[in-house]
Amino acid sequence: MEKFDISFEKKRLKLLQDQCLSDDRFNGEIVFGCLPKSNRNDFATWFFEDREMTIFHENGFRTFIQALIEILAEYRQVYGIKPNKDCCIKVVGSELTIEWLADNSAEKLIDNKRNVNAYQ
């Protein structure tokens, strides 16, 4: 088996960024959680304005990012890289970054973000 490519995630995110986000500016996050014994996406919570969500729906970004998260989670799992289940995708301007979260911590992060947003 070949070695884990540390740039794999960054390259894939850049391709999606160039395909869907290059013409606009965004600011928000998507928190994903995968099923415990697989790489299947179990849930995603989006923290964006309505205008941004409309654009994501129209340009296919919502569908593409969910499929990409499953690919990235599986890639990490194949190579034994942890964490590999939950993550947070940040979109700032037209740039995507990923932060992998400890297993089973996505729901707690979502609750925290909802609580913060409720007080703003």
N, CA, C and O atoms as CSV, one atom per row, in Angstrom:
chain,resi,resn,atom,element,x,y,z
A,1,MET,N,N,0.847,-1.177,0.000
A,1,MET,CA,C,0.000,0.000,0.000
A,1,MET,C,C,0.894,1.243,0.000
A,1,MET,O,O,1.921,1.298,0.677
A,2,GLU,N,N,0.472,2.225,-0.773
A,2,GLU,CA,C,1.231,3.479,-0.798
A,2,GLU,C,C,1.029,4.244,0.504
A,2,GLU,O,O,0.142,3.921,1.295
A,3,LYS,N,N,1.847,5.246,0.713
A,3,LYS,CA,C,1.777,6.050,1.928
A,3,LYS,C,C,0.596,7.008,1.890
A,3,LYS,O,O,0.102,7.381,0.825
A,4,PHE,N,N,0.161,7.393,3.078
A,4,PHE,CA,C,-0.885,8.400,3.218
A,4,PHE,C,C,-0.389,9.709,2.613
A,4,PHE,O,O,0.696,10.183,2.947
A,5,ASP,N,N,-1.190,10.289,1.723
A,5,ASP,CA,C,-0.838,11.554,1.072
A,5,ASP,C,C,-1.419,12.689,1.902
A,5,ASP,O,O,-2.628,12.922,1.896
A,6,ILE,N,N,-0.558,13.382,2.606
A,6,ILE,CA,C,-0.997,14.449,3.500
A,6,ILE,C,C,-1.679,15.596,2.745
A,6,ILE,O,O,-2.434,16.361,3.345
A,7,SER,N,N,-1.428,15.721,1.461
A,7,SER,CA,C,-2.030,16.804,0.675
A,7,SER,C,C,-3.346,16.388,-0.012
A,7,SER,O,O,-3.978,17.209,-0.677
A,8,PHE,N,N,-3.752,15.145,0.141
A,8,PHE,CA,C,-4.956,14.626,-0.523
A,8,PHE,C,C,-6.183,15.476,-0.205
A,8,PHE,O,O,-6.905,15.893,-1.111
A,9,GLU,N,N,-6.417,15.730,1.078
A,9,GLU,CA,C,-7.591,16.505,1.494
A,9,GLU,C,C,-7.540,17.919,0.925
A,9,GLU,O,O,-8.523,18.416,0.374
A,10,LYS,N,N,-6.399,18.548,1.065
A,10,LYS,CA,C,-6.259,19.932,0.611
A,10,LYS,C,C,-6.495,20.049,-0.898
A,10,LYS,O,O,-7.149,20.985,-1.359
A,11,LYS,N,N,-5.963,19.100,-1.655
A,11,LYS,CA,C,-6.143,19.118,-3.111
A,11,LYS,C,C,-7.605,18.965,-3.493
A,11,LYS,O,O,-8.102,19.678,-4.366
A,12,ARG,N,N,-8.294,18.038,-2.841
A,12,ARG,CA,C,-9.704,17.803,-3.155
A,12,ARG,C,C,-10.565,18.999,-2.766
A,12,ARG,O,O,-11.472,19.381,-3.506
A,13,LEU,N,N,-10.284,19.588,-1.613
A,13,LEU,CA,C,-11.025,20.782,-1.198
A,13,LEU,C,C,-10.796,21.932,-2.174
A,13,LEU,O,O,-11.723,22.680,-2.486
A,14,LYS,N,N,-9.568,22.073,-2.653
A,14,LYS,CA,C,-9.248,23.140,-3.601
A,14,LYS,C,C,-10.006,22.955,-4.916
A,14,LYS,O,O,-10.502,23.925,-5.489
A,15,LEU,N,N,-10.096,21.720,-5.391
A,15,LEU,CA,C,-10.848,21.450,-6.622
A,15,LEU,C,C,-12.321,21.854,-6.460
A,15,LEU,O,O,-12.902,22.486,-7.343
A,16,LEU,N,N,-12.904,21.482,-5.330
A,16,LEU,CA,C,-14.305,21.831,-5.089
A,16,LEU,C,C,-14.479,23.334,-4.909
A,16,LEU,O,O,-15.444,23.922,-5.395
A,17,GLN,N,N,-13.560,23.927,-4.225
A,17,GLN,CA,C,-13.572,25.389,-4.029
A,17,GLN,C,C,-13.556,26.106,-5.369
A,17,GLN,O,O,-14.350,27.019,-5.595
A,18,ASP,N,N,-12.661,25.700,-6.256
A,18,ASP,CA,C,-12.551,26.330,-7.574
A,18,ASP,C,C,-13.809,26.098,-8.411
A,18,ASP,O,O,-14.209,26.962,-9.191
A,19,GLN,N,N,-14.423,24.939,-8.246
A,19,GLN,CA,C,-15.609,24.595,-9.025
A,19,GLN,C,C,-16.844,25.364,-8.563
A,19,GLN,O,O,-17.652,25.787,-9.389
A,20,CYS,N,N,-16.997,25.548,-7.259
A,20,CYS,CA,C,-18.270,26.070,-6.736
A,20,CYS,C,C,-18.203,27.421,-6.035
A,20,CYS,O,O,-19.229,28.090,-5.915
A,21,LEU,N,N,-17.044,27.839,-5.573
A,21,LEU,CA,C,-17.000,29.001,-4.688
A,21,LEU,C,C,-16.199,30.180,-5.207
A,21,LEU,O,O,-16.076,31.186,-4.508
A,22,SER,N,N,-15.663,30.092,-6.386
A,22,SER,CA,C,-14.714,31.118,-6.842
A,22,SER,C,C,-15.358,32.461,-7.174
A,22,SER,O,O,-14.665,33.477,-7.225
A,23,ASP,N,N,-16.666,32.483,-7.401
A,23,ASP,CA,C,-17.303,33.729,-7.843
A,23,ASP,C,C,-18.005,34.510,-6.748
A,23,ASP,O,O,-18.650,35.518,-7.038
A,24,ASP,N,N,-17.902,34.083,-5.515
A,24,ASP,CA,C,-18.651,34.745,-4.454
A,24,ASP,C,C,-17.865,34.697,-3.152
A,24,ASP,O,O,-16.819,34.055,-3.066
A,25,ARG,N,N,-18.380,35.379,-2.151
A,25,ARG,CA,C,-17.754,35.410,-0.827
A,25,ARG,C,C,-18.727,34.819,0.183
A,25,ARG,O,O,-19.915,35.139,0.180
A,26,PHE,N,N,-18.213,33.962,1.038
A,26,PHE,CA,C,-19.037,33.264,2.014
A,26,PHE,C,C,-18.370,33.352,3.377
A,26,PHE,O,O,-17.178,33.641,3.487
A,27,ASN,N,N,-19.161,33.097,4.412
A,27,ASN,CA,C,-18.600,33.048,5.761
A,27,ASN,C,C,-19.486,32.149,6.615
A,27,ASN,O,O,-20.589,32.530,7.005
A,28,GLY,N,N,-18.985,30.955,6.898
A,28,GLY,CA,C,-19.753,30.039,7.726
A,28,GLY,C,C,-19.064,28.705,7.866
A,28,GLY,O,O,-17.916,28.529,7.459
A,29,GLU,N,N,-19.794,27.759,8.457
A,29,GLU,CA,C,-19.229,26.441,8.732
A,29,GLU,C,C,-20.278,25.357,8.507
A,29,GLU,O,O,-21.484,25.593,8.584
A,30,ILE,N,N,-19.771,24.166,8.226
A,30,ILE,CA,C,-20.599,22.971,8.124
A,30,ILE,C,C,-19.983,21.944,9.071
A,30,ILE,O,O,-18.789,21.654,8.989
A,31,VAL,N,N,-20.789,21.405,9.955
A,31,VAL,CA,C,-20.311,20.374,10.868
A,31,VAL,C,C,-20.905,19.049,10.414
A,31,VAL,O,O,-22.121,18.919,10.272
A,32,PHE,N,N,-20.032,18.063,10.188
A,32,PHE,CA,C,-20.426,16.746,9.709
A,32,PHE,C,C,-20.145,15.692,10.761
A,32,PHE,O,O,-19.178,15.785,11.517
A,33,GLY,N,N,-21.001,14.695,10.795
A,33,GLY,CA,C,-20.768,13.527,11.628
A,33,GLY,C,C,-21.035,12.274,10.815
A,33,GLY,O,O,-22.025,12.203,10.087
A,34,CYS,N,N,-20.164,11.294,10.933
A,34,CYS,CA,C,-20.319,10.027,10.222
A,34,CYS,C,C,-20.850,8.957,11.167
A,34,CYS,O,O,-20.714,9.057,12.386
A,35,LEU,N,N,-21.447,7.949,10.586
A,35,LEU,CA,C,-21.916,6.821,11.380
A,35,LEU,C,C,-20.731,6.154,12.075
A,35,LEU,O,O,-19.635,6.119,11.516
A,36,PRO,N,N,-20.930,5.626,13.282
A,36,PRO,CA,C,-19.813,5.098,14.074
A,36,PRO,C,C,-18.981,4.008,13.412
A,36,PRO,O,O,-17.758,4.003,13.559
A,37,LYS,N,N,-19.609,3.087,12.688
A,37,LYS,CA,C,-18.843,1.970,12.137
A,37,LYS,C,C,-18.660,2.057,10.627
A,37,LYS,O,O,-18.342,1.061,9.976
A,38,SER,N,N,-18.860,3.238,10.077
A,38,SER,CA,C,-18.656,3.402,8.636
A,38,SER,C,C,-18.223,4.838,8.365
A,38,SER,O,O,-18.048,5.637,9.285
A,39,ASN,N,N,-18.058,5.142,7.104
A,39,ASN,CA,C,-17.676,6.498,6.712
A,39,ASN,C,C,-18.864,7.247,6.135
A,39,ASN,O,O,-18.706,8.333,5.578
A,40,ARG,N,N,-20.037,6.680,6.263
A,40,ARG,CA,C,-21.242,7.298,5.729
A,40,ARG,C,C,-21.611,8.520,6.557
A,40,ARG,O,O,-21.613,8.479,7.787
A,41,ASN,N,N,-21.919,9.593,5.867
A,41,ASN,CA,C,-22.314,10.834,6.522
A,41,ASN,C,C,-23.678,10.618,7.179
A,41,ASN,O,O,-24.646,10.252,6.511
A,42,ASP,N,N,-23.746,10.843,8.477
A,42,ASP,CA,C,-24.980,10.658,9.226
A,42,ASP,C,C,-25.755,11.971,9.336
A,42,ASP,O,O,-26.984,11.980,9.279
A,43,PHE,N,N,-25.027,13.077,9.493
A,43,PHE,CA,C,-25.690,14.372,9.596
A,43,PHE,C,C,-24.730,15.485,9.213
A,43,PHE,O,O,-23.509,15.338,9.262
A,44,ALA,N,N,-25.328,16.597,8.832
A,44,ALA,CA,C,-24.571,17.813,8.521
A,44,ALA,C,C,-25.411,18.994,8.974
A,44,ALA,O,O,-26.603,19.068,8.679
A,45,THR,N,N,-24.788,19.908,9.686
A,45,THR,CA,C,-25.471,21.121,10.117
A,45,THR,C,C,-24.723,22.302,9.524
A,45,THR,O,O,-23.510,22.440,9.681
A,46,TRP,N,N,-25.480,23.146,8.838
A,46,TRP,CA,C,-24.920,24.268,8.093
A,46,TRP,C,C,-25.158,25.566,8.855
A,46,TRP,O,O,-26.275,25.833,9.298
A,47,PHE,N,N,-24.121,26.363,9.006
A,47,PHE,CA,C,-24.207,27.668,9.668
A,47,PHE,C,C,-23.866,28.755,8.648
A,47,PHE,O,O,-22.742,29.254,8.595
A,48,PHE,N,N,-24.883,29.108,7.832
A,48,PHE,CA,C,-24.741,30.117,6.786
A,48,PHE,C,C,-26.020,30.922,6.686
A,48,PHE,O,O,-27.066,30.520,7.195
A,49,GLU,N,N,-25.922,32.065,6.025
A,49,GLU,CA,C,-27.108,32.887,5.758
A,49,GLU,C,C,-27.927,32.248,4.642
A,49,GLU,O,O,-27.419,31.428,3.878
A,50,ASP,N,N,-29.202,32.632,4.557
A,50,ASP,CA,C,-30.107,32.071,3.550
A,50,ASP,C,C,-29.581,32.287,2.128
A,50,ASP,O,O,-29.680,31.390,1.291
A,51,ARG,N,N,-29.027,33.461,1.852
A,51,ARG,CA,C,-28.496,33.765,0.519
A,51,ARG,C,C,-27.414,32.762,0.135
A,51,ARG,O,O,-27.379,32.273,-0.994
A,52,GLU,N,N,-26.539,32.463,1.080
A,52,GLU,CA,C,-25.444,31.525,0.826
A,52,GLU,C,C,-25.987,30.109,0.601
A,52,GLU,O,O,-25.513,29.391,-0.278
A,53,MET,N,N,-26.972,29.720,1.391
A,53,MET,CA,C,-27.550,28.384,1.247
A,53,MET,C,C,-28.217,28.221,-0.122
A,53,MET,O,O,-28.153,27.148,-0.723
A,54,THR,N,N,-28.848,29.271,-0.604
A,54,THR,CA,C,-29.459,29.227,-1.932
A,54,THR,C,C,-28.391,29.004,-2.999
A,54,THR,O,O,-28.574,28.189,-3.903
A,55,ILE,N,N,-27.288,29.719,-2.895
A,55,ILE,CA,C,-26.193,29.558,-3.859
A,55,ILE,C,C,-25.642,28.137,-3.795
A,55,ILE,O,O,-25.416,27.514,-4.832
A,56,PHE,N,N,-25.426,27.624,-2.592
A,56,PHE,CA,C,-24.889,26.261,-2.434
A,56,PHE,C,C,-25.820,25.223,-3.046
A,56,PHE,O,O,-25.363,24.240,-3.630
A,57,HIS,N,N,-27.090,25.434,-2.915
A,57,HIS,CA,C,-28.059,24.505,-3.490
A,57,HIS,C,C,-28.031,24.588,-5.020
A,57,HIS,O,O,-28.030,23.565,-5.704
A,58,GLU,N,N,-28.009,25.798,-5.539
A,58,GLU,CA,C,-28.057,25.993,-6.989
A,58,GLU,C,C,-26.800,25.521,-7.697
A,58,GLU,O,O,-26.883,24.998,-8.808
A,59,ASN,N,N,-25.623,25.696,-7.075
A,59,ASN,CA,C,-24.385,25.318,-7.764
A,59,ASN,C,C,-23.907,23.893,-7.456
A,59,ASN,O,O,-22.859,23.469,-7.943
A,60,GLY,N,N,-24.676,23.160,-6.648
A,60,GLY,CA,C,-24.333,21.769,-6.366
A,60,GLY,C,C,-23.373,21.564,-5.216
A,60,GLY,O,O,-23.050,20.425,-4.878
A,61,PHE,N,N,-22.907,22.644,-4.605
A,61,PHE,CA,C,-21.922,22.524,-3.534
A,61,PHE,C,C,-22.412,21.630,-2.404
A,61,PHE,O,O,-21.640,20.829,-1.876
A,62,ARG,N,N,-23.674,21.752,-2.025
A,62,ARG,CA,C,-24.208,20.938,-0.913
A,62,ARG,C,C,-24.041,19.448,-1.194
A,62,ARG,O,O,-23.615,18.693,-0.321
A,63,THR,N,N,-24.367,19.039,-2.378
A,63,THR,CA,C,-24.248,17.631,-2.751
A,63,THR,C,C,-22.790,17.203,-2.826
A,63,THR,O,O,-22.418,16.148,-2.314
A,64,PHE,N,N,-21.969,18.025,-3.466
A,64,PHE,CA,C,-20.561,17.676,-3.665
A,64,PHE,C,C,-19.787,17.583,-2.353
A,64,PHE,O,O,-18.982,16.669,-2.177
A,65,ILE,N,N,-20.021,18.519,-1.426
A,65,ILE,CA,C,-19.248,18.517,-0.183
A,65,ILE,C,C,-19.620,17.307,0.673
A,65,ILE,O,O,-18.761,16.739,1.348
A,66,GLN,N,N,-20.876,16.915,0.651
A,66,GLN,CA,C,-21.271,15.750,1.438
A,66,GLN,C,C,-20.612,14.474,0.900
A,66,GLN,O,O,-20.167,13.627,1.674
A,67,ALA,N,N,-20.555,14.345,-0.415
A,67,ALA,CA,C,-19.875,13.186,-1.007
A,67,ALA,C,C,-18.382,13.236,-0.711
A,67,ALA,O,O,-17.776,12.207,-0.412
A,68,LEU,N,N,-17.790,14.412,-0.789
A,68,LEU,CA,C,-16.356,14.548,-0.534
A,68,LEU,C,C,-16.004,14.187,0.906
A,68,LEU,O,O,-14.978,13.550,1.143
A,69,ILE,N,N,-16.828,14.577,1.864
A,69,ILE,CA,C,-16.551,14.247,3.261
A,69,ILE,C,C,-16.496,12.742,3.453
A,69,ILE,O,O,-15.635,12.246,4.181
A,70,GLU,N,N,-17.393,12.009,2.818
A,70,GLU,CA,C,-17.355,10.549,2.932
A,70,GLU,C,C,-16.065,9.983,2.337
A,70,GLU,O,O,-15.479,9.056,2.896
A,71,ILE,N,N,-15.627,10.531,1.218
A,71,ILE,CA,C,-14.377,10.089,0.586
A,71,ILE,C,C,-13.194,10.369,1.505
A,71,ILE,O,O,-12.343,9.502,1.706
A,72,LEU,N,N,-13.139,11.570,2.060
A,72,LEU,CA,C,-12.018,11.934,2.927
A,72,LEU,C,C,-12.008,11.096,4.210
A,72,LEU,O,O,-10.946,10.684,4.677
A,73,ALA,N,N,-13.182,10.847,4.772
A,73,ALA,CA,C,-13.264,10.024,5.979
A,73,ALA,C,C,-12.786,8.599,5.692
A,73,ALA,O,O,-12.056,8.010,6.489
A,74,GLU,N,N,-13.201,8.056,4.558
A,74,GLU,CA,C,-12.776,6.704,4.188
A,74,GLU,C,C,-11.268,6.654,3.945
A,74,GLU,O,O,-10.601,5.710,4.370
A,75,TYR,N,N,-10.738,7.650,3.273
A,75,TYR,CA,C,-9.300,7.705,3.006
A,75,TYR,C,C,-8.519,7.693,4.313
A,75,TYR,O,O,-7.551,6.946,4.455
A,76,ARG,N,N,-8.939,8.520,5.268
A,76,ARG,CA,C,-8.267,8.556,6.566
A,76,ARG,C,C,-8.377,7.210,7.281
A,76,ARG,O,O,-7.414,6.734,7.883
A,77,GLN,N,N,-9.560,6.605,7.207
A,77,GLN,CA,C,-9.774,5.331,7.893
A,77,GLN,C,C,-8.902,4.225,7.304
A,77,GLN,O,O,-8.328,3.425,8.043
A,78,VAL,N,N,-8.802,4.178,5.975
A,78,VAL,CA,C,-7.982,3.158,5.313
A,78,VAL,C,C,-6.540,3.206,5.811
A,78,VAL,O,O,-5.898,2.168,5.973
A,79,TYR,N,N,-6.040,4.406,6.052
A,79,TYR,CA,C,-4.661,4.568,6.509
A,79,TYR,C,C,-4.536,4.637,8.027
A,79,TYR,O,O,-3.442,4.860,8.546
A,80,GLY,N,N,-5.620,4.451,8.732
A,80,GLY,CA,C,-5.574,4.455,10.191
A,80,GLY,C,C,-5.342,5.834,10.785
A,80,GLY,O,O,-4.860,5.954,11.912
A,81,ILE,N,N,-5.682,6.872,10.038
A,81,ILE,CA,C,-5.494,8.245,10.519
A,81,ILE,C,C,-6.735,8.648,11.317
A,81,ILE,O,O,-7.859,8.564,10.821
A,82,LYS,N,N,-6.519,9.079,12.536
A,82,LYS,CA,C,-7.624,9.539,13.385
A,82,LYS,C,C,-7.386,10.980,13.766
A,82,LYS,O,O,-6.239,11.416,13.855
A,83,PRO,N,N,-8.441,11.721,13.992
A,83,PRO,CA,C,-9.832,11.341,13.868
A,83,PRO,C,C,-10.242,11.205,12.402
A,83,PRO,O,O,-9.605,11.758,11.506
A,84,ASN,N,N,-11.329,10.449,12.183
A,84,ASN,CA,C,-11.775,10.226,10.813
A,84,ASN,C,C,-13.296,10.108,10.681
A,84,ASN,O,O,-13.792,9.557,9.698
A,85,LYS,N,N,-14.020,10.610,11.642
A,85,LYS,CA,C,-15.487,10.525,11.591
A,85,LYS,C,C,-16.157,11.892,11.513
A,85,LYS,O,O,-16.936,12.145,10.594
A,86,ASP,N,N,-15.870,12.758,12.443
A,86,ASP,CA,C,-16.536,14.058,12.529
A,86,ASP,C,C,-15.585,15.149,12.071
A,86,ASP,O,O,-14.376,15.067,12.289
A,87,CYS,N,N,-16.144,16.181,11.428
A,87,CYS,CA,C,-15.287,17.281,10.987
A,87,CYS,C,C,-16.093,18.562,10.850
A,87,CYS,O,O,-17.324,18.558,10.846
A,88,CYS,N,N,-15.359,19.648,10.740
A,88,CYS,CA,C,-15.955,20.964,10.521
A,88,CYS,C,C,-15.276,21.571,9.295
A,88,CYS,O,O,-14.054,21.718,9.252
A,89,ILE,N,N,-16.082,21.916,8.312
A,89,ILE,CA,C,-15.590,22.606,7.121
A,89,ILE,C,C,-15.860,24.085,7.318
A,89,ILE,O,O,-16.995,24.485,7.574
A,90,LYS,N,N,-14.826,24.892,7.201
A,90,LYS,CA,C,-14.984,26.339,7.308
A,90,LYS,C,C,-14.871,26.935,5.917
A,90,LYS,O,O,-14.000,26.567,5.129
A,91,VAL,N,N,-15.774,27.864,5.634
A,91,VAL,CA,C,-15.768,28.567,4.357
A,91,VAL,C,C,-15.617,30.050,4.668
A,91,VAL,O,O,-16.511,30.677,5.235
A,92,VAL,N,N,-14.471,30.593,4.288
A,92,VAL,CA,C,-14.198,32.012,4.506
A,92,VAL,C,C,-13.803,32.604,3.165
A,92,VAL,O,O,-12.838,32.167,2.538
A,93,GLY,N,N,-14.559,33.603,2.732
A,93,GLY,CA,C,-14.345,34.132,1.392
A,93,GLY,C,C,-14.757,33.058,0.402
A,93,GLY,O,O,-15.931,32.695,0.329
A,94,SER,N,N,-13.815,32.556,-0.346
A,94,SER,CA,C,-14.085,31.428,-1.239
A,94,SER,C,C,-13.129,30.273,-0.928
A,94,SER,O,O,-12.880,29.416,-1.775
A,95,GLU,N,N,-12.597,30.263,0.302
A,95,GLU,CA,C,-11.618,29.242,0.687
A,95,GLU,C,C,-12.211,28.239,1.663
A,95,GLU,O,O,-12.896,28.605,2.618
A,96,LEU,N,N,-11.931,26.957,1.403
A,96,LEU,CA,C,-12.380,25.863,2.254
A,96,LEU,C,C,-11.231,25.344,3.099
A,96,LEU,O,O,-10.118,25.163,2.605
A,97,THR,N,N,-11.503,25.107,4.373
A,97,THR,CA,C,-10.547,24.408,5.237
A,97,THR,C,C,-11.316,23.348,6.018
A,97,THR,O,O,-12.525,23.460,6.218
A,98,ILE,N,N,-10.599,22.325,6.453
A,98,ILE,CA,C,-11.225,21.236,7.207
A,98,ILE,C,C,-10.511,21.065,8.536
A,98,ILE,O,O,-9.285,21.147,8.623
A,99,GLU,N,N,-11.303,20.829,9.560
A,99,GLU,CA,C,-10.767,20.493,10.879
A,99,GLU,C,C,-11.442,19.199,11.310
A,99,GLU,O,O,-12.664,19.140,11.446
A,100,TRP,N,N,-10.636,18.166,11.522
A,100,TRP,CA,C,-11.181,16.890,11.980
A,100,TRP,C,C,-11.384,16.973,13.482
A,100,TRP,O,O,-10.545,17.508,14.207
A,101,LEU,N,N,-12.498,16.444,13.935
A,101,LEU,CA,C,-12.896,16.522,15.337
A,101,LEU,C,C,-12.794,15.146,15.989
A,101,LEU,O,O,-12.878,14.117,15.318
A,102,ALA,N,N,-12.614,15.148,17.288
A,102,ALA,CA,C,-12.623,13.879,18.020
A,102,ALA,C,C,-13.943,13.163,17.747
A,102,ALA,O,O,-14.984,13.803,17.597
A,103,ASP,N,N,-13.893,11.834,17.683
A,103,ASP,CA,C,-15.098,11.057,17.406
A,103,ASP,C,C,-16.218,11.439,18.365
A,103,ASP,O,O,-15.999,11.649,19.557
A,104,ASN,N,N,-17.398,11.521,17.822
A,104,ASN,CA,C,-18.615,11.817,18.588
A,104,ASN,C,C,-18.637,13.214,19.198
A,104,ASN,O,O,-19.356,13.443,20.171
A,105,SER,N,N,-17.879,14.137,18.658
A,105,SER,CA,C,-17.874,15.497,19.216
A,105,SER,C,C,-18.613,16.506,18.330
A,105,SER,O,O,-18.782,17.661,18.722
A,106,ALA,N,N,-19.046,16.087,17.159
A,106,ALA,CA,C,-19.725,17.011,16.248
A,106,ALA,C,C,-21.029,17.542,16.852
A,106,ALA,O,O,-21.321,18.733,16.750
A,107,GLU,N,N,-21.796,16.677,17.468
A,107,GLU,CA,C,-23.070,17.119,18.031
A,107,GLU,C,C,-22.865,18.151,19.141
A,107,GLU,O,O,-23.638,19.102,19.257
A,108,LYS,N,N,-21.846,17.967,19.940
A,108,LYS,CA,C,-21.552,18.938,20.998
A,108,LYS,C,C,-21.155,20.282,20.385
A,108,LYS,O,O,-21.586,21.331,20.864
A,109,LEU,N,N,-20.340,20.256,19.333
A,109,LEU,CA,C,-19.944,21.489,18.652
A,109,LEU,C,C,-21.173,22.196,18.068
A,109,LEU,O,O,-21.300,23.416,18.169
A,110,ILE,N,N,-22.062,21.433,17.467
A,110,ILE,CA,C,-23.286,22.010,16.905
A,110,ILE,C,C,-24.109,22.682,18.001
A,110,ILE,O,O,-24.580,23.806,17.829
A,111,ASP,N,N,-24.279,21.998,19.114
A,111,ASP,CA,C,-25.041,22.575,20.233
A,111,ASP,C,C,-24.396,23.869,20.716
A,111,ASP,O,O,-25.089,24.852,20.976
A,112,ASN,N,N,-23.075,23.869,20.836
A,112,ASN,CA,C,-22.363,25.077,21.277
A,112,ASN,C,C,-22.566,26.226,20.298
A,112,ASN,O,O,-22.805,27.360,20.713
A,113,LYS,N,N,-22.472,25.940,19.003
A,113,LYS,CA,C,-22.648,26.988,17.988
A,113,LYS,C,C,-24.078,27.531,17.991
A,113,LYS,O,O,-24.290,28.732,17.829
A,114,ARG,N,N,-25.037,26.658,18.171
A,114,ARG,CA,C,-26.442,27.100,18.227
A,114,ARG,C,C,-26.666,28.003,19.440
A,114,ARG,O,O,-27.359,29.016,19.348
A,115,ASN,N,N,-26.078,27.632,20.567
A,115,ASN,CA,C,-26.222,28.434,21.776
A,115,ASN,C,C,-25.586,29.813,21.610
A,115,ASN,O,O,-26.153,30.814,22.047
A,116,VAL,N,N,-24.413,29.869,20.983
A,116,VAL,CA,C,-23.740,31.145,20.749
A,116,VAL,C,C,-24.575,31.996,19.808
A,116,VAL,O,O,-24.766,33.187,20.053
A,117,ASN,N,N,-25.079,31.388,18.717
A,117,ASN,CA,C,-25.874,32.134,17.743
A,117,ASN,C,C,-27.184,32.630,18.336
A,117,ASN,O,O,-27.701,33.665,17.915
A,118,ALA,N,N,-27.719,31.912,19.296
A,118,ALA,CA,C,-28.982,32.297,19.911
A,118,ALA,C,C,-28.830,33.596,20.696
A,118,ALA,O,O,-29.800,34.335,20.865
A,119,TYR,N,N,-27.622,33.878,21.175
A,119,TYR,CA,C,-27.380,35.069,21.980
A,119,TYR,C,C,-26.844,36.238,21.178
A,119,TYR,O,O,-26.560,37.292,21.746
A,120,GLN,N,N,-26.700,36.077,19.887
A,120,GLN,CA,C,-26.184,37.173,19.054
A,120,GLN,C,C,-27.290,37.975,18.443
A,120,GLN,O,O,-27.029,38.932,17.715
